[in-house]
Amino acid sequence: MSDTVDDPNMEPVALAEPLRRAIGDRYLTYALSTIMHRALPDARDGLKPVHRRILYAMRELRLTSSGGFRKSAKISGDVMGNYHPHGDGAIYDAMARLAQDFNVRYPLVDGQGNFGNIDGDNPAAARYTEARLTSVAEALLDGLTENAVDFRDNYDGTLTEPVVLPASFPNLLANGSSGIAVGMATNIPPHNIAELCDACLHLIKVPDARDDTLLNYVPGPDFPTGGIIVEPKESIAQAYRTGRGAFRLRAKWEVEDLGRGTWQIVVTEIPYQVQKSKLIEKLAEVIQTKKVPLLADVRDESAEDIRVVLEPRSKNVEPDMLMGMLYRNSDLEVRFSLNMNVLIDGVTPKVCSMKEVLRAFLDFRREVLIRRSQHRMEKIDHRLEVLEGLIVAFLNLDRVIDIIRYDDEPKPALMREDWGRDFVRATSEADYVSPAAGAPDGLTEVQAEAILNMRLRSLRRLEEMELVRERDALMEERAGLEDLLDSEELQWSTIADQLREVKKTFGKDYEGGARRTQFAEATEIEEVPLEAMIEREPITVVCSQMGWIRAMTGHIDLGRELKFKDGDGARFMFHAETTDRLLVFASNGRFYTLSASGLPGGRGMGEPLRLMVDLPNEAEIIDIMVYKPGAKLLVASRGGNGFVVVEDDVVAQTRAGKQVLNVPGDDVAKLVRRVAGDHVAVVSENSKLLVFGLDELPEMGRGKGVRLQKYNMARGRQGVLELDGGLSDVVTFAWDDGLKWEMGGGKTRHEPDLTEWKGKRGSVGKRPPRAFPKSNKFT
């Protein structure tokens, strides 16, 4: 991009800034704002700015855990007007999520009213709900008035807000977080506070502890909806060591005995962030599409707790097998990704290990402890100064009263007065006189102001002794704080005591404090054979000429007359079982696979086969057969090309089918026959029979194949060259048994010696024997 603008009527003017640089600078500013002020949580308190501002605004409204509730509209309005100049809808959504015990492991907002549910229903409008802080949120705010953290101006400079909250526990891991920034994202699962405190205590005791050692205290996430983690320990350790990974989470279920050998499965806990209503819809879809044919019904009997009932179609299958199939086909098993991308010190985004996150929290707690201790010392020093002045006033009470009574300006007079040892009243019981003796001759302004503000009722001997005791206690506390600030070991000991107190408060005795998510080894279910999932029953498969397919119950007489639509009739009719899979071969050379158990019942006319698979309208159905594992098929086109394919290789896994026989140009797939014997007999439409060895045909998985029989080209109508004949039928047989074919009328012809028609593959062949069907078909 040029740095100047050229105009024929004016001198070139240099641009103030190249467009590329301007866009880059502004996009970088936007990216940094998104990363630091919206999407990524702070490693110290585990909060994003909007959550931090919500909690701080609720604290300013004095919405304590033991106090009353306030309208959510009032809270979100205060947050928006004072600290977070964004939409009130976004603020209310963030606040509502902090109140949802199925989304947040330790809710920070105590909601009253409809704040949504695990079905995915939205919270009620802000004007209908009320909220206050929880005791967990108060633990995050503890120390905010003691200069524990820095404050900054709000967006318009009229108020101040905390940069970070003091956070008495590692909230980042306790409640987790998720967000998408520019070029980076974060996704952190929730954990158990008691376990995190134990890990922190170990890290204080052993600062260079290995990452894997922390797994002895924090074995994995603790999701608010419970569930069972089936991720291997090695994978969990790798995820916490690198900050990236995933956890396999399954629903918790149990078998409920209904008597007489029947049972049903009851799901009592579902995976984290899975909406129950969507889960029910998915299970219903699995039943409708018959992906898991053994599942007959699903019912939601949930009230306050989760109770999803799964009813099996057969009582003979193992519950573990049924659940294994449902794990694969529904959200009863999910993978929760771990991406521990956080802001270190509120500035630097970094993918951290669990040890790094806990270390950042502990370092922050030490900083908070030091700042709170220094703040307390300043308060103590101020109070000691006041107490020294009050003690001096009590020891010289008459002189103080005289000054206040007769002096026009008592405050400067008190400050000018010499309060040395000559004015100190000697008492046998008061050793507290010595500090006054060491005090300066005059009072400070603070001391003088305190004396003037003293009430008359305080001029009692008892009050004087209370002042002395208070001073001594404060002096002792100050000495302890000095020792604390001078000793790093004592600081870590104090932090450890605070963590033990947090663990005691929010541990297993706290409501919902016990671990909810359990661990188990994954019971992998291998590819379950269909017959193991479906009750084996005999059926008769019927497919009409127009392609309408159905399954009649039982093995009926194949010569029986059935009802069809007007103008339609029977084409394929054969016996099968509900556990069978059906292979459909079409003229486009593709094989399609159907489950016999998924066919419509025989009471109606069935359904179009084209709706069950993606069969093009121009493609015709060539044959339908029962799949036999390990068998071989011979496929051939009308042009006489073909090969042998293993039946296992033609089974399709999708509706689109599987391309096996390539049919270029105007050629089409003609037939498919199951291989049996050692020779092949081919007959053409122009009545030429050829027999050759089966070993001359290649075995392939897909392709055009080789020429089975040669056909001449003849001039047809309008002089166009057309194929003279084409493939009519093919059959495989054993040479020693000879060849048989049907003659009609129930008669069968047997030709034991076919030497006369035996030739090389790809030759023309000879006229077939006498009495060979004029249809040029073997059957």
KEDOKOL-732055 format. One line per field, with one value per residue (C-alpha): residue number from 1; x, y, z. Coordinates in steps of 0.1 Angstrom, whole numbers, plus 5000, padded with zeros to 4 digits. Each point is the difference from the previous one (the first is absolute). Layout:
N
drendo: (NUM ...)
xx: (X ...)
yy: (Y ...)
zz: (Z ...)
% end
This chain:
779
drendo: (1 2 3 4 5 6 7 8 9 10 11 12 13 14 15 16 17 18 19 20 21 22 23 24 25 26 27 28 29 30 31 32 33 34 35 36 37 38 39 40 41 42 43 44 45 46 47 48 49 50 51 52 53 54 55 56 57 58 59 60 61 62 63 64 65 66 67 68 69 70 71 72 73 74 75 76 77 78 79 80 81 82 83 84 85 86 87 88 89 90 91 92 93 94 95 96 97 98 99 100 101 102 103 104 105 106 107 108 109 110 111 112 113 114 115 116 117 118 119 120 121 122 123 124 125 126 127 128 129 130 131 132 133 134 135 136 137 138 139 140 141 142 143 144 145 146 147 148 149 150 151 152 153 154 155 156 157 158 159 160 161 162 163 164 165 166 167 168 169 170 171 172 173 174 175 176 177 178 179 180 181 182 183 184 185 186 187 188 189 190 191 192 193 194 195 196 197 198 199 200 201 202 203 204 205 206 207 208 209 210 211 212 213 214 215 216 217 218 219 220 221 222 223 224 225 226 227 228 229 230 231 232 233 234 235 236 237 238 239 240 241 242 243 244 245 246 247 248 249 250 251 252 253 254 255 256 257 258 259 260 261 262 263 264 265 266 267 268 269 270 271 272 273 274 275 276 277 278 279 280 281 282 283 284 285 286 287 288 289 290 291 292 293 294 295 296 297 298 299 300 301 302 303 304 305 306 307 308 309 310 311 312 313 314 315 316 317 318 319 320 321 322 323 324 325 326 327 328 329 330 331 332 333 334 335 336 337 338 339 340 341 342 343 344 345 346 347 348 349 350 351 352 353 354 355 356 357 358 359 360 361 362 363 364 365 366 367 368 369 370 371 372 373 374 375 376 377 378 379 380 381 382 383 384 385 386 387 388 389 390 391 392 393 394 395 396 397 398 399 400 401 402 403 404 405 406 407 408 409 410 411 412 413 414 415 416 417 418 419 420 421 422 423 424 425 426 427 428 429 430 431 432 433 434 435 436 437 438 439 440 441 442 443 444 445 446 447 448 449 450 451 452 453 454 455 456 457 458 459 460 461 462 463 464 465 466 467 468 469 470 471 472 473 474 475 476 477 478 479 480 481 482 483 484 485 486 487 488 489 490 491 492 493 494 495 496 497 498 499 500 501 502 503 504 505 506 507 508 509 510 511 512 513 514 515 516 517 518 519 520 521 522 523 524 525 526 527 528 529 530 531 532 533 534 535 536 537 538 539 540 541 542 543 544 545 546 547 548 549 550 551 552 553 554 555 556 557 558 559 560 561 562 563 564 565 566 567 568 569 570 571 572 573 574 575 576 577 578 579 580 581 582 583 584 585 586 587 588 589 590 591 592 593 594 595 596 597 598 599 600 601 602 603 604 605 606 607 608 609 610 611 612 613 614 615 616 617 618 619 620 621 622 623 624 625 626 627 628 629 630 631 632 633 634 635 636 637 638 639 640 641 642 643 644 645 646 647 648 649 650 651 652 653 654 655 656 657 658 659 660 661 662 663 664 665 666 667 668 669 670 671 672 673 674 675 676 677 678 679 680 681 682 683 684 685 686 687 688 689 690 691 692 693 694 695 696 697 698 699 700 701 702 703 704 705 706 707 708 709 710 711 712 713 714 715 716 717 718 719 720 721 722 723 724 725 726 727 728 729 730 731 732 733 734 735 736 737 738 739 740 741 742 743 744 745 746 747 748 749 750 751 752 753 754 755 756 757 758 759 760 761 762 763 764 765 766 767 768 769 770 771 772 773 774 775 776 777 778 779)
xx: (5000 5014 5006 4988 4968 5005 4975 5006 4988 5019 5034 5006 4990 5015 4976 5000 5001 5002 4967 5017 5016 4968 4979 5027 5002 4963 4994 5028 4983 4967 5017 5017 4968 4981 5028 5006 4965 4975 5009 5029 4997 5026 5021 4998 4963 4988 4975 4994 4994 4962 4998 5023 4979 4968 5013 5015 4967 4980 5024 4996 4962 5007 4984 5017 4993 4980 4982 4970 4996 4999 4984 5024 4990 5014 5032 5006 4991 5025 5027 4993 4998 5030 5025 4991 4987 4986 4965 4980 4989 5036 5006 4968 5009 5035 4984 4974 5027 5018 4968 4995 5011 5001 5024 5022 5015 4999 4973 5011 4964 4971 4970 4964 4976 5004 5036 4998 5003 5021 4974 5014 4971 5010 4998 4970 5003 5021 4969 4987 5030 5020 5035 5027 5035 5009 5025 5024 4999 5006 5032 5011 4993 5015 5027 4988 4998 5035 5020 5005 4998 5004 4970 4996 4977 4968 4992 4990 5023 4972 5006 5027 4999 5024 5025 4997 4982 5020 4987 5004 5000 5012 4967 5014 5002 4971 4974 5018 4996 4995 5004 5010 5023 5018 5024 4997 4974 4997 4980 5006 4979 4989 5017 4995 5010 5011 5023 5014 5008 5018 5020 5009 5011 5023 5014 5007 5018 5018 5004 5017 4975 4995 4969 4990 5002 4972 4977 5001 4980 4981 4992 4979 4971 4970 4970 4968 4978 5021 5006 5029 5034 5014 5031 5033 5021 5030 4979 4987 5036 5011 4971 5008 5037 4996 4968 4984 4980 4966 4979 4975 4969 4972 4965 4994 4974 4986 4979 4965 4985 4963 4994 4995 5034 4992 5020 5006 5029 4997 5024 5005 5029 5007 5032 5010 4985 4976 4965 4976 4973 5025 5013 4964 4995 5032 4990 4966 5017 5022 4968 4983 5030 5007 5037 4996 4971 5001 4988 4962 4991 5013 4981 5009 4987 5022 4988 5025 5025 5009 4981 5001 4986 5013 4978 5017 4982 5013 5008 5026 5027 5026 4994 5037 4997 4970 5016 5032 4981 4982 5033 5010 4968 4989 5013 4999 5037 5018 5036 5007 5030 5026 5017 5015 5007 4999 5013 5030 5000 4971 5022 5017 4979 5016 4991 5009 5003 4980 5031 5006 4964 5002 5034 4986 4971 5024 5023 4970 4987 5034 4998 4965 5012 5029 4977 4973 5027 5015 4965 4993 5032 4991 4967 5016 5026 4972 4980 5031 5006 4965 5003 5032 4982 4970 5022 5019 4966 4989 5033 4997 4962 4998 5023 4982 4966 5015 5013 4968 4979 5019 5021 4984 5018 5004 5015 5031 5003 5000 5026 5023 4997 5029 4988 5033 5006 4991 4964 4998 4980 5018 4980 5011 4980 5007 5032 4985 5014 5033 4988 4986 5034 5016 4975 5008 4994 4969 4971 4996 4971 4984 5004 4986 4970 4993 5001 4976 4976 5001 4966 4996 4987 5034 5017 4998 5028 4987 5003 5036 5009 4982 5022 5031 4989 4991 5034 5019 4980 5007 5037 5000 4981 5024 5030 4985 4994 5036 5012 4976 5013 5036 4996 4991 4997 4974 4982 4996 4989 4973 4988 4999 4979 4976 4997 4992 4973 4986 5001 4982 4973 4994 5011 4979 4979 4989 4968 5011 5037 5005 5014 4973 5019 5014 5027 4998 5018 4984 4983 5004 4974 5014 4980 4969 4986 4965 4986 5012 4979 4968 4978 5002 4967 4991 4987 4992 5014 4978 5010 4977 5008 4997 5025 4977 5015 4985 5006 4972 5001 5011 5011 4968 4995 5020 4972 4974 4981 5006 4984 5018 4992 4981 5023 5026 5010 5025 5036 5022 4987 5022 5003 5023 5004 4998 5037 5010 5014 4988 5022 4983 5019 4990 5006 5025 5024 4995 4991 4976 4995 4968 4992 4973 4988 4995 4976 4964 4975 4979 4966 5002 5016 5034 5022 5020 5035 5013 4990 5021 5032 5013 4991 4998 4968 5017 5015 4981 5000 5018 4998 4994 5016 5009 5036 5021 5034 5029 4982 5010 4979 5004 4989 4997 4988 4978 5031 5015 5026 5002 5020 4998 4996 5000 4966 5014 5015 4966 4983 4993 5002 4980 4968 5020 5011 5033 5012 5013 4995 5010 4977 5014 4980 4967 5008 4980 5003 4981 5001 5016 5004 5013 5031 4997 5022 5030 4986 4980 4973 4991 4971 4995 4968 5007 5001 5037 5012 5035 5015 5034 5019 4992 5037 5001 4980 5020 4989 4997 4985 4990 5004 4988 5011 5010 4981 4979 4987 5005 4971 5001 4989 4972 4984 4966 4975 5012 5033 5012 5024 4984 5010 4988 4987 5015 5001 4967 5009 5029 5003 5028 5000 5022 5014 4995 4963 4992 4976 4963 4973 4963 4979 4966 4971 5020 5025 5038 5025 5034 5030 5029 5026 5007 5033 4985 4993 5032 5023 5022 4986 4991 4991 4966 4987 4977 4963 4986 4987 4965 4971 5020 4975 4992 5003 5037 4998 5012 4972)
yy: (5000 5034 5025 5029 5010 5011 5025 5018 5033 5000 4993 4965 4999 4975 4978 5004 4963 4970 4981 4967 5014 5018 4968 4980 5023 5002 4963 4994 5023 4982 4966 5011 5014 4968 4978 5021 5015 4975 4964 4987 4997 5013 4972 5018 5001 4979 5027 5020 5037 4997 4974 5020 5031 4982 4987 5034 5018 4975 5006 5038 4993 4981 4968 4977 4963 5005 5032 5006 4996 5028 5000 4988 5030 5023 4980 4998 5037 5010 4979 5015 5036 4999 4975 4981 5022 4971 4986 4991 4968 4988 5010 4982 4969 5000 5005 4973 4975 5007 4989 4967 4971 4978 5023 5013 4976 5026 5026 5035 5014 4988 5004 5001 4993 4984 5000 4973 4963 4971 4994 5032 5023 5036 5020 5022 5037 5021 5017 4967 4986 5010 4993 5004 4988 4966 4992 4987 5034 5018 4979 5014 5036 4995 5027 5024 5029 4993 5011 4964 5009 5030 5021 5018 5026 4988 5007 5036 5008 5007 4968 4974 4963 4972 4988 4965 4985 4987 4964 4977 4969 4991 5009 4996 4962 4998 5013 4998 5024 5001 5027 5007 5029 5011 4973 4981 4984 4985 4971 4990 4974 5005 4982 4993 5028 4976 4981 5033 5012 4967 5005 5036 4988 4974 5027 5022 4972 4988 5030 4980 4971 4981 5005 4964 5001 5026 4973 4982 5030 5010 4968 5019 5024 5000 5010 5014 4975 4970 4973 4975 5009 4970 5017 4980 5014 5004 5022 5021 5005 5011 5025 5016 5000 5018 5020 4983 4968 4985 4980 4973 5005 4975 5001 4981 4973 4970 4970 5000 4965 4999 4964 4969 5004 5034 5031 5036 5024 5032 5028 5021 5023 5014 5014 5037 5026 4975 5013 4973 5009 4998 4966 4987 5012 4983 4967 5002 5005 4970 4979 5014 4994 4966 5007 4981 4976 4985 5033 5000 5032 5029 5019 5031 4995 5027 5023 5018 4973 4983 4969 4989 4966 4978 4971 4971 4982 4966 4988 4976 5025 5012 5036 5008 4991 5023 5029 4995 5005 5030 5015 5000 5013 5027 5025 4975 5002 5032 5013 5031 5018 5016 5031 5018 5033 5027 5035 4999 5031 5012 5009 4971 4973 4966 4963 4988 4967 4994 5006 5034 5010 4990 5017 5033 4998 4994 5028 5023 4988 5009 5035 5004 4989 5025 5028 4993 4997 5033 5016 4986 5014 5034 4998 4988 5028 5025 4986 4998 5036 5008 4978 5017 5033 4988 4984 5033 5017 4976 5004 5037 5004 5031 5020 4987 5011 5034 5006 4989 5022 5032 5001 5016 4976 4968 4979 5021 5003 4963 4996 5027 4987 4982 4966 4987 4978 5028 4998 4962 4988 4975 4969 4968 4979 5017 4989 5013 5034 4993 5004 5034 5009 4992 5020 5034 5030 5012 4981 4994 5013 4966 4996 5034 4994 4966 5017 5027 4974 4980 4997 5009 4966 4986 5019 4970 4981 4968 5016 5009 4964 4989 5024 4985 4964 5009 5017 4970 4976 5021 5002 4962 4997 5024 4981 4968 5018 5013 4964 4989 5026 4991 4963 4983 4967 5015 5014 4966 4985 5026 4994 4963 5007 5020 4972 4975 5023 5003 4962 4996 5026 4987 4964 4969 5014 5030 4995 4985 5000 4963 4987 4993 4987 4965 4981 4966 4981 5001 4968 5001 4982 4986 5000 4983 4975 5009 4966 5007 5032 4987 4972 4974 4995 4986 5025 5000 5029 5012 5027 5010 5009 5037 4996 4999 4978 4984 4972 4974 4983 4963 4979 5001 4980 5017 4992 5017 5029 5034 5034 5027 5035 5003 4992 4984 4964 4978 4999 4988 4977 4980 4987 5018 5007 5033 4997 4999 5028 5004 5009 5020 5001 5027 5007 5027 4974 5010 4977 5013 4985 4997 4985 4975 5011 5035 4991 5012 4974 4979 5014 5028 5002 5008 5030 5010 4985 5032 5019 4977 5003 5027 4981 5023 5001 4989 4969 4967 4974 4969 4976 4998 4972 4991 5009 4969 5009 4984 4991 5012 5017 5002 5034 5007 5028 4997 5007 4967 5013 4986 4986 4982 5021 4989 5006 5017 5027 5011 5007 5038 5020 5030 5007 5010 4964 4986 5001 4966 4995 5029 5004 5026 5016 4983 4968 4989 4974 4969 4974 4987 4963 4982 4979 4963 4975 5003 5010 5028 4997 5032 5003 5031 5016 4987 4964 4992 4978 5001 4980 5008 4994 5022 5005 5021 5027 5024 5007 5038 5025 5025 5005 4994 4964 4979 4988 4969 4996 5018 5016 5014 5034 5002 5029 5007 5026 5030 4982 5005 4973 4982 4971 4967 4982 5007 4980 4982 4977 4985 4971 4983 4962 4970 4983 4965 5007 5014 5028 5001 5025 5003 4992 5012 4981 4989 4980 5002 4991 4986 5002 4979 5006 5036 4994 5012 5035 5004 5027 5028 5029 5028 4979 5000 4965 4976 4994 4985 4964 4991 5009 5029 5027 5026 5027 4992 4996 4972 5005)
zz: (5000 4991 5027 4978 4982 4964 4985 4966 5015 5032 5014 5014 5037 5023 5018 5038 5004 4976 4998 5008 5032 5010 4997 5017 5030 5004 4997 5025 5024 4995 5005 5032 5013 4993 5015 5032 5007 4988 4991 5022 5038 5024 5016 5034 5006 4971 4988 4969 5003 4997 5028 5022 4995 5007 5033 5010 4991 5021 5029 4997 5002 5032 4987 5024 5002 5033 4988 4978 4962 4974 4966 4973 4979 5027 5002 4962 4998 5026 4983 4966 5013 5023 4987 4969 4971 4980 4994 5031 4983 4999 5036 5011 4981 5017 5034 4994 4991 5033 5017 4981 5021 4969 4982 5029 5025 5028 4992 5007 4998 5021 4976 5010 4972 4966 4990 4974 5002 4987 4972 4984 5008 5003 5033 5006 4992 5024 5014 5013 5018 5030 5012 5026 5006 5013 5027 4973 4983 5033 5004 4966 5013 5034 5007 4973 5025 5014 4970 4990 4962 4978 4989 4967 4986 4984 4963 5007 5029 5025 5021 5006 4996 5011 4974 5015 5030 5030 4995 5030 4979 4964 4983 4965 5005 5025 4976 4967 4971 4962 4974 4964 4994 4968 4989 5033 5023 5034 5015 5036 5018 5037 5028 5037 5024 5028 4975 4987 5035 5007 4968 5010 5035 4984 4976 5030 5018 4968 4977 4973 5001 4967 4980 5002 5038 5001 4985 5033 5014 4968 4981 4974 4994 5023 4978 5016 4982 5012 4974 4997 4986 4980 4987 5007 5028 4977 4977 5029 5013 4965 4997 5034 4992 4967 5005 4970 4998 5003 5024 4991 5021 5002 5015 5032 4998 5018 4992 5015 5004 4990 5009 4979 4983 4986 5007 4990 5002 5020 4993 5031 4990 4965 4986 5007 4977 4983 4999 5012 4975 4971 5014 5000 4964 4989 5017 4983 4967 5006 5006 4969 4977 5017 5004 5033 4992 5035 5015 5001 5018 5020 5027 5020 5035 5016 5028 5021 4992 4967 4990 4964 4994 4971 4992 4980 4972 5013 5035 4987 4993 5024 5014 4995 4963 4996 5018 4980 4968 5014 5010 4963 4987 5025 5025 5028 4995 4991 4998 5020 4986 5023 4989 5030 4983 5027 5008 5022 5023 4980 4970 4983 4983 5004 4998 5035 5018 5031 5021 4983 5007 5036 5004 4985 5025 5030 4990 4997 5035 5014 4985 5014 5034 5000 4989 5025 5028 4990 4999 5035 5013 4987 5018 5032 4999 4995 5029 5022 4994 5010 5031 5011 4999 5019 5026 5005 5003 5027 5019 4999 5001 5020 4978 4968 5015 5009 4965 4983 5024 5000 4968 4969 4977 5020 4971 4995 5037 5006 4973 5015 5036 5014 5010 5014 5031 5023 4989 5002 5030 5020 5009 5016 4976 4967 4983 4968 5009 4983 4964 5008 5015 4967 4980 4986 5023 4979 4986 4963 4981 4998 5038 5007 4978 5017 5034 4990 4985 5032 5017 5037 5009 4990 5028 5023 5016 4983 4966 5008 5007 4968 4980 5015 4993 4964 4995 5014 4978 4969 5008 5002 4967 4984 5011 4985 4967 5000 5004 4973 4975 5008 4996 4967 5019 5023 4970 4984 5033 5003 4964 5008 5030 4979 4974 5027 5013 4964 4996 5033 4989 4965 5003 5003 5028 4978 4980 4967 5011 4997 4967 4974 4970 5004 4981 4983 4973 4966 4991 4963 4980 4968 4968 5013 4974 4990 5011 5035 5001 4983 5010 4972 4982 4966 4974 4963 4980 4972 4974 4973 4964 5008 5029 5030 5027 5032 5024 5006 5034 4998 4970 4978 4968 4973 4975 5021 4984 5017 4996 4981 4987 4967 4971 5023 5008 5017 4988 5029 5027 5023 5035 5026 5037 5019 5007 4964 4979 4964 4970 4972 4967 4976 4963 5008 5014 5037 5029 5027 5034 5019 5035 4998 5034 4987 4972 5003 5011 4976 5009 4975 4966 5014 4992 4969 5002 4985 5031 5022 4980 4976 4968 4970 4980 4968 5017 5000 5027 4986 5030 5037 5021 5036 5010 5008 5016 4982 4968 4966 4972 4963 4986 4963 4977 4969 4979 5013 5025 5035 5029 5033 5032 5036 5015 5031 4977 4986 5033 5001 5032 4987 4981 4969 4995 4988 4964 4990 4962 4978 4970 4976 4972 4991 5017 5031 5027 4989 5028 5031 5009 5031 4991 5004 4981 4977 4966 4985 4974 4980 4976 4978 4988 4965 5013 5003 5029 5013 5029 5015 5033 5030 5006 4968 5018 5023 5035 5005 5024 4974 4963 4965 5000 4970 4970 5006 4964 4967 4982 4964 4989 4975 4982 5014 4991 4980 4995 5036 5013 5029 5022 4984 5030 5034 5032 5008 5030 5018 5025 5019 5004 5008 4968 5013 5008 4966 4993 5007 4988 5003 4969 5014 5012 5030 4978 5003 4973 5010 4977 5015 4974 4989 4982 4967 5014 5020 4987 5011 5019 4977 4970 4982 5009 4982 4997 5032 5002 4987 5023 5015 5011 4973 5027 5001 5038 5021 5025)
% end
